[in-house]
């Protein structure tokens, strides 16, 4: 049976475990219909030209984990930013782990989607926000919506800021030979509120894992959201991340994506600017090798005037790895005085590595500043000689230059411990000890 | 210390150095002068080991060891330092971190532990004060947005930190105003000792008023066409290079 058929036919079993009377269930049923008619995207579709899901569709994924698996904190401590205190929403094989988590209802709600979908006190928020910005057309988003049940639910009321950053972590234990996960996150940040969130998917074995995740972020007037995605998963873990951001007046949303691991990673990052004087920031560092594949598809839709967007993605590709960057910017006719900037710079350090990069600008307003630039290159020979002539060996010199290349993306990380972590990950990934910390 | 014997070097099959002979002994300062395109910068790059240049004939020998097939970083560990004519901008790496990395890599090559942070800071402070370098400057990205003069001063700062056996200053005077020239020259002079040597590559004799050479060589068309004492620099300043070009063709 194909993965699509397996998913569709398991929907009835899924319905036994959710409240089918809840208004959200109608949304699920509609979404399933959309997925059923469209199926998995194929390379014939422009948006999936360079990323094939074929090999994943042939894997016999378990759709519901059989049992509740537990993990000891010490086994997984390294996957948290353990140098600082954080709220934690942790899932083990798709099931919430209260033991590893630290949730709160103290002035803010940092808890579970399953509670938000079942408890009456959240009903109003769910009605207003759930599946409101996520695409109803995209088949993979619909697939997630159809099976939406668990994930992170974060609600930050007006003028509030949680005392510490929030970590959303999904572990896969490998107790299933191959596991499919579909987390669904809803993040609502009200007027003048602020939040910092880290998200990570971590498989603990080399068993196959496929995660098809959907995150909806709503930033109200003057809200500030910092979202960090750490994609450093095990060799057989694949991730399709569908993130939708709805922004209002004067809000600032920063999404940083660090892609170092995993087998296949597809990031669909969509920003909708429903207001004025706001800023949308998308930054990414990708460093991959072997046969890894990372695909960044971004969309910024400038709907109203006087807004900014900044995109800066750096990629370093070794061995047989492949990268994709597709950055779409739409500026509506009334969205005058838009400033939209996009940069995608890549270094290929192997003859067999590939990058496909494509800016896609659709500008209907006439008084705007939009710029885009893609570069694909090798390391600068003169810079290499300069460093080597100071006694820095070739390997370290190369690492230093690549580190420097990725550095502007790290500069805007606002959690110092995270910055150090990422810095170390980059050094490890490049196979050197740089001899200094940030 | 350094012996260059019948050195020929080419880039992309174009011969630039056509048989250079030069001997530099410890404690000496040699000036290499010559018109544009005579091969001055190529010579310095070849001594420092830039791979783009192919040595087709001859040898570069440091302390009796032929440097053929020795990488630029190993040459640096053996005590060769090149002050670049055009220092490369490296955004994202601060001057301090760069120096720490360079010094500790040099120590590693000698089998030494990393320099303790306290000693490193002391060394940085001492050398930056000697070259009148502002502390803020040290946390800036290496050469990024530096003025011409700042870049050159930073090169000499690196030289002071690394304390090379053989320093090659490639057009260090270009881009320096008179005050900066004095500071930089002072820095170089303080580093001079009976155990090290300096090769100064320059267009003009101005720098040589501050860093006084023991020998002056004139490079033309990839060869040393004339050598002499420091008076030769003055003669060149007065007469230009044309008379030497003519002499060379005769």
Interface residues (C-beta under 8 A of the other chain):
Chain A: X380 X381 X382 X383 X385 X386 X387 X388 X389 X390 X391 X392 X393 X394 X396 X397 X400 X401 X403 X404 X405 X406 X407 X408 X434 X435 X436
Chain B: X45 X48 X49 X50 X51 X52 X71 X72 X73 X75 X76 X77 X80 X81 X82 X84 X87 X88 X90 X91 X92 X93 X97 X98 X100 X101 X102 X104 X105 X106 X109 X114 X141 X158 X162
